[in-house]
């Protein structure tokens, strides 16, 4: 991945390793969340890569689709998938001033983790969400299926 100034000058590499897929960029443009090879060499994972240099941070032990709050003060990481039984859950992890990430567990956040895994985190009762500035408000898709079991034509 490379960057440049709006006029096309100042081209440079953002990071010196291959990236599988870019998922998002933090609101303050300090971090890129991307899928890349895990540091332990066991496949790929969701990593936060500091744009100004430094080692990538493994966010989750499995794929997790993290999302940033629009003000950059929280990073939401799903810890329980949405299912027919419930909406799932996410951790709202506080991000320090200047988008400084807290220390993550070495192998990333594991599924079904509780807020104690990272101090100051809060649980949000929804896995797949689009966060807002306020932790209590977020957008999500609520899908329902209605089926016609008897195959009767309905008007």
Secondary structure as UniProt FT lines:
FT   STRAND          2..3
FT   TURN            6..7
FT   STRAND          12..13
FT   STRAND          21..25
FT   TURN            27..28
FT   STRAND          31..37
FT   TURN            39..40
FT   STRAND          44..50
FT   TURN            51..52
FT   STRAND          57..58
FT   STRAND          67..68
FT   TURN            70..71
FT   STRAND          74..80
FT   TURN            84..85
FT   STRAND          89..94
FT   TURN            97..99
FT   TURN            106..107
FT   TURN            111..112
FT   HELIX           115..117
FT   TURN            119..120
FT   STRAND          122..124
FT   STRAND          130..131
FT   TURN            135..136
FT   STRAND          138..139
FT   TURN            149..150
//
